[in-house]
Amino acid sequence: MIKLQKSTFFNEEDTKKKLCEFIKQARFLSMGEECKKFEDNFSKKQGRKYSVFVNSGSSANLLLIQALLNIGRLKKGDIVAVSALTWSTNIMPLIELGLQPILVDCEVDSLNVSTRTLKDALEIQPNIKAFFLTNTLGLADDISEIAIFCSDKKIILLEDNCESLGSIIDGKLLGNFGLASTFSFFVGHHISTIEGGMVCTDDKELYKNVVISRSHGWDRHLSPDSQKKIRKHYDIDDFFAKYTFYDLAYNLRPTEINGFLGNNQINYWGHLVNKRFDNFIKLHKIIESNEDMVSLRFSHMDVVSNFAIPVILKDQSLVADYKKKFVDAEVEIRPMIAGNMARQPFYRKYVSNPGNQPNAEFVHAHSFYFGNNPELTEAELNLLSELLVGDR
């Protein structure tokens, strides 16, 4: 069977051996030096000034929105645009924290929001304060133009890059176009720390509040200089600073186990991205030649790094047949993320007007995906290629 997740880690046997050795010699396993080292390593790889490691990608989304509220960049009641084709915990923090989400439709052939669909959303709701863009399955539309458009309209651009680590467009890594971005290191994603996530930004004020809000609201993980300044501002001495809480916060800390794994797996970044890109190119050539399927538009991208290959059928009547082909061949498949988010029960419960998203609705009803794993064998790639060939 070809599963979505072939292993817990890349180079699993060696990684598990090293993890056991680390655990045996480690004095403490709560967040510490390994986590800080992983933050520094990730910042260098991603090309961001600041990275804050947390216990999941979903937590990274929640933490980012909380920090933006804490520093006043967002306010309760603000309207925040989100991709209609996304994951639940990209939107749930907005609702939970008193913001108003509005769904922005995608383009069918990129699965992503474009400047065109964002402009359409702005015509319907002109008071958009921020846009939390999901870079879907390693792909992107005209994100450079989206960034310029948001800047011109004074819309805060944020990126949920949990599905697109390593993808590059216009010479820039996805996750580096907005004020901040979030990443996931869930076991099925590009780099596995079992569970884990990251918030990245170049904005110092935002970074400091993300650090505070990750852990109870205290200052103990700030730099010594930042600690002195915040304690002086609030007239807090060093003794009471141990249990002084400066802003709304959570406990979203990772462990040293997660940090160790991040530092181990980040060494494979280049290999993992390149192998997935090679797989994608090979398999998409079959998709392009199949008249039943929608060809994806990605010629404007330098690198496509995805952990799953999308299959979009032009005719809905063919979807069941193709799904059956994959299932019968013991290839694990999934819906296209959460599909059109407007269909989700939680969204309809808390958002009174879900709007109209014809392209996301088309994708919802006409598609599925299968795993793009860097450990796929040649025989498995050949099987996947055969399954993608049309019957007509």
C-alpha positions in Angstrom: 0.0 0.0 0.0 1.2 3.5 -0.8 0.3 5.5 2.3 0.3 9.3 2.7 2.9 8.9 5.4 5.6 6.3 4.7 7.6 6.9 7.8 7.8 9.1 10.9 11.0 10.7 9.9 13.3 10.8 6.9 16.1 8.3 7.3 14.0 6.8 10.1 16.2 4.1 11.5 19.2 6.4 12.0 17.1 9.2 13.3 15.4 7.0 15.9 18.8 5.7 17.0 20.1 9.2 17.5 16.9 10.3 19.2 17.3 7.5 21.8 20.9 8.5 22.4 19.8 12.1 22.9 17.0 11.3 25.3 19.4 9.1 27.4 22.0 11.8 27.8 19.7 14.8 28.1 19.4 16.4 31.5 16.0 18.2 30.8 13.5 17.6 28.0 11.4 20.7 28.4 12.0 23.6 25.9 15.6 24.6 26.0 18.8 24.7 23.9 17.8 22.3 21.2 14.6 24.3 20.5 16.5 27.6 20.3 19.1 26.0 18.0 16.3 24.8 15.7 14.8 28.3 15.7 18.2 29.7 14.6 18.7 27.0 12.0 15.2 27.5 10.6 15.7 31.3 10.3 18.9 30.8 8.3 17.2 28.2 6.0 14.0 30.2 5.5 15.8 33.6 5.3 13.8 35.3 8.1 15.2 37.3 11.0 13.1 35.6 13.7 11.6 32.2 14.2 9.6 31.0 17.2 9.1 27.2 17.6 5.8 25.9 19.0 4.0 22.6 19.5 2.1 22.6 16.2 1.3 24.5 13.0 -2.2 25.1 14.3 -0.7 26.6 17.5 1.5 28.8 15.3 -1.6 30.2 13.6 -3.3 30.9 17.0 -0.2 32.4 18.4 0.4 34.7 15.5 -3.2 36.1 15.6 -3.1 36.6 19.4 0.2 38.5 19.1 -1.2 40.8 16.4 -4.1 41.6 18.7 -1.8 42.1 21.6 0.3 44.7 19.8 -2.7 46.4 18.3 -2.1 45.6 14.6 -5.5 43.9 14.7 -8.5 44.7 16.8 -11.6 42.8 17.9 -14.1 42.9 15.1 -11.6 43.5 12.3 -12.4 41.7 9.0 -9.7 39.2 8.0 -9.7 37.6 4.6 -8.8 33.9 4.4 -8.3 31.4 1.6 -11.5 29.5 0.9 -9.4 26.4 0.2 -7.6 25.9 3.5 -7.4 24.1 6.8 -9.7 24.5 9.7 -7.2 26.0 12.2 -6.3 28.7 9.8 -9.7 30.1 10.4 -10.7 28.9 13.8 -8.3 31.3 15.7 -9.9 34.3 13.9 -13.4 33.3 15.2 -12.2 32.4 18.6 -10.4 35.7 19.0 -13.3 37.9 17.9 -12.3 38.6 14.3 -14.5 38.3 11.3 -13.3 35.9 8.6 -14.3 36.4 4.9 -13.5 33.6 2.4 -11.5 34.5 -0.8 -12.0 32.1 -3.7 -9.1 30.3 -5.4 -8.2 29.7 -9.0 -8.9 26.2 -10.1 -5.6 25.6 -11.9 -3.4 26.9 -9.1 -5.6 26.0 -6.1 -4.6 29.4 -4.6 -5.9 32.9 -4.2 -4.9 35.3 -7.0 -4.9 39.0 -7.1 -8.1 38.8 -9.2 -10.0 36.8 -6.6 -8.7 39.0 -3.8 -9.9 42.1 -5.6 -13.3 40.5 -6.1 -13.5 39.9 -2.3 -12.5 43.5 -1.6 -15.3 44.7 -3.8 -17.8 42.8 -1.7 -16.1 43.7 1.6 -13.9 46.8 1.3 -12.9 46.9 5.0 -10.5 44.0 5.0 -7.8 44.6 7.5 -5.6 41.5 7.0 -5.3 38.6 4.6 -4.2 35.2 6.0 -3.2 33.5 2.7 -2.8 29.7 2.6 -0.1 28.6 0.2 -1.9 25.4 -0.9 0.0 22.2 -1.5 3.3 23.7 -2.5 1.7 26.0 -5.1 1.1 29.7 -5.4 -0.6 32.1 -7.8 0.6 35.6 -8.4 1.8 36.0 -4.8 4.3 38.8 -5.6 1.4 40.9 -7.0 -0.7 40.0 -4.0 2.0 41.3 -1.7 2.2 44.6 -3.7 -1.6 44.9 -3.8 -1.9 44.3 0.0 0.8 46.9 0.7 -1.0 49.4 -1.5 -4.3 48.8 0.2 -2.7 48.7 3.7 -3.8 45.1 4.2 -1.6 43.0 6.5 -0.5 40.0 4.6 0.1 36.8 6.5 1.1 33.4 5.1 0.0 29.9 6.3 2.9 28.0 4.7 2.3 24.7 6.5 1.9 22.9 3.1 4.6 24.6 1.1 8.0 24.6 2.9 10.7 24.9 0.2 8.6 26.2 -2.6 10.1 29.2 -4.5 8.6 31.8 -6.7 10.4 34.9 -8.2 13.5 33.7 -6.4 11.9 33.9 -3.0 10.7 31.2 -0.7 7.0 31.0 0.1 6.6 32.2 3.6 8.6 35.3 3.0 6.1 37.5 1.2 4.0 38.7 4.2 4.6 40.3 7.6 4.7 36.8 9.1 4.3 33.2 8.2 3.5 29.9 9.9 4.9 26.4 9.3 4.0 22.9 10.4 6.3 20.0 11.2 3.6 17.4 11.7 4.7 13.9 10.9 3.1 13.9 7.4 4.6 17.3 6.3 7.9 18.3 4.8 10.0 18.1 7.9 8.8 16.0 10.9 9.3 16.8 14.5 6.4 14.5 15.2 4.3 17.6 16.2 5.6 21.1 15.8 5.2 24.5 14.2 7.0 27.8 13.6 6.1 31.5 13.4 8.5 33.5 11.3 8.8 37.3 10.8 11.2 40.1 10.3 9.3 42.4 12.6 10.9 42.8 16.0 7.9 44.1 17.9 5.8 41.2 16.6 8.5 38.7 17.3 8.9 39.8 21.0 5.2 39.5 21.6 5.0 36.0 19.9 7.8 34.9 22.3 5.9 36.3 25.3 2.6 34.9 24.2 4.0 31.4 23.5 4.7 30.8 27.2 2.2 32.2 29.7 2.9 35.9 29.0 6.1 36.1 30.9 9.5 37.5 29.7 11.9 34.7 30.5 12.6 33.8 26.9 13.2 37.3 25.7 16.8 38.6 25.3 18.4 40.1 28.5 18.1 43.6 27.0 14.4 43.1 26.2 13.8 41.8 29.7 15.4 44.8 31.2 13.3 47.2 29.1 10.0 45.5 29.8 10.6 45.2 33.5 11.6 48.9 33.7 8.5 49.9 31.8 6.2 48.0 34.2 8.4 48.7 37.3 8.9 45.0 38.0 12.0 43.8 39.9 13.9 40.7 39.0 12.2 38.6 41.8 8.6 39.3 40.9 9.5 39.1 37.1 9.7 35.3 37.5 5.9 35.3 37.8 4.8 38.5 36.0 2.6 38.1 33.0 2.6 41.0 30.5 0.0 40.0 27.9 -2.6 37.4 26.9 -0.9 34.2 26.2 -0.9 30.4 26.2 1.5 27.5 26.8 2.4 26.4 23.3 5.9 25.3 24.0 7.6 22.4 22.2 10.0 20.0 23.9 13.7 19.3 23.5 12.7 16.1 21.7 10.9 18.2 19.1 13.9 20.6 18.9 16.4 17.7 18.5 14.4 16.2 15.7 14.1 19.6 13.9 17.8 20.0 14.0 18.3 16.5 12.7 15.7 16.7 9.9 16.5 20.2 8.7 19.8 18.7 7.3 17.7 16.9 4.7 15.8 20.1 3.6 17.4 20.2 0.2 17.0 16.5 -0.6 13.4 16.4 0.6 12.4 19.4 -1.5 14.3 18.3 -4.6 12.9 14.8 -4.5 9.3 16.0 -4.1 9.8 18.5 -6.9 11.1 15.7 -9.2 8.2 13.5 -8.3 5.7 16.3 -8.9 7.2 17.1 -12.4 7.1 13.4 -13.4 3.6 12.8 -12.3 2.2 16.1 -13.5 3.4 15.3 -17.0 0.9 12.4 -16.9 -1.8 14.7 -15.6 -1.1 17.1 -18.5 -1.6 14.4 -21.0 -4.9 13.2 -19.5 -7.8 15.1 -21.0 -10.0 14.1 -18.0 -7.8 16.2 -15.7 -7.2 19.9 -15.0 -3.5 20.8 -15.6 -2.0 22.8 -12.8 -0.4 26.2 -13.6 3.0 26.5 -12.1 5.4 27.6 -14.9 5.8 30.9 -13.0 7.3 29.0 -10.0 11.0 28.1 -9.6 10.3 25.2 -7.2 7.1 23.3 -6.3 7.5 21.5 -2.9 4.4 19.7 -1.9 3.6 16.7 0.3 0.6 15.6 -1.9 -0.3 15.6 -5.6 -3.7 17.1 -6.4 -5.9 15.4 -9.0 -8.7 17.6 -10.3 -11.3 16.1 -12.7 -13.0 18.3 -15.3 -16.2 16.2 -15.2 -17.6 15.4 -11.8 -19.0 12.1 -13.1 -15.5 10.8 -13.4 -14.4 11.5 -9.8 -15.8 8.3 -8.3 -14.1 6.2 -11.0 -10.7 7.7 -10.4 -11.0 7.5 -6.7 -11.9 3.8 -7.0 -8.9 3.2 -9.2 -6.6 4.6 -6.5 -8.3 2.8 -3.6 -8.4 -0.5 -5.5 -4.6 -0.1 -6.1 -4.2 0.5 -2.3 -3.1 4.1 -2.7 -4.3 6.3 0.2 -6.2 9.4 -1.0 -7.7 12.3 0.8 -10.2 15.2 0.0 -8.5 18.4 -1.3 -7.6 19.7 2.2 -10.9 20.8 3.8 -12.5 21.6 0.5 -14.6 24.7 0.3 -14.5 26.0 3.9 -17.9 27.5 3.5 -19.3 23.9 3.6 -17.7 23.1 7.0 -20.2 22.8 9.9 -18.2 25.0 12.2 -17.9 27.7 9.7 -21.7 27.8 9.0 -22.3 27.7 12.8 -20.3 30.8 13.5 -20.3 32.8 10.3 -23.7 34.0 9.2 -22.9 34.8 5.6 -20.5 32.2 4.1 -20.5 33.9 0.7 -20.0 32.4 -2.7 -16.8 30.6 -3.8 -17.5 28.9 -7.2 -13.9 27.8 -7.8 -13.4 26.3 -4.4 -16.8 24.6 -4.7 -15.6 23.1 -8.0 -12.4 21.9 -6.4 -14.4 20.5 -3.5 -16.5 18.3 -5.7 -14.0 17.4 -8.5 -10.8 16.5 -6.7 -8.7 14.5 -4.3 -5.0 14.1 -3.6 -2.4 11.4 -2.9 0.9 11.5 -1.1 4.1 12.9 -2.6 6.7 11.2 -0.4 10.4 11.6 -0.9 10.8 7.9 -0.2 8.5 6.8 -3.1 10.2 4.0 -5.0 10.5 3.8 -8.8 7.9 1.0 -8.8 5.5 3.1 -6.7 6.0 6.1 -9.0 5.3 3.9 -12.0 2.1 2.6 -10.4 1.0 6.2 -9.6 1.7 7.1 -13.2 -0.4 4.3 -14.5 -3.3 5.3 -12.3 -3.2 8.9 -13.7 -3.5 7.7 -17.2 -7.0 8.2 -18.7 -9.2 5.4 -19.8 -10.6 7.2 -22.8 
